[in-house]
Amino acid sequence: MTMLNREQVTARLKQLPSLPSAVSDLLASFSNEDVDVEQIARQIARDQGLTARVLRVANSSFYGLQSKVGTINEAVVVLVFAQYAAW
């Protein structure tokens, strides 16, 4: 394995694709203390790939839910409560 110098790292970082606007907006909303589940769900729903991933994670066996999560709102609630339970 060869080490990369600073210029090579910078050049490779510039080749990375930019984040979709839905993801950028979602990340920005996390700094807002007044953000609610519906707003987060709407932002996630703007990106189909992100929606699919969030539903997949919420329905994973890791959370051990009795029933399947079917909506983004439900998935956000599951993930948020799981996060608070981990604290």
Summary of the structure (lengths in Angstrom):
residues: 87
radius of gyration: 17.0
end to end distance: 38.3
largest distance: 51.0
contacts: 182
relative contact order: 0.11
helix: 66%
strand: 0%
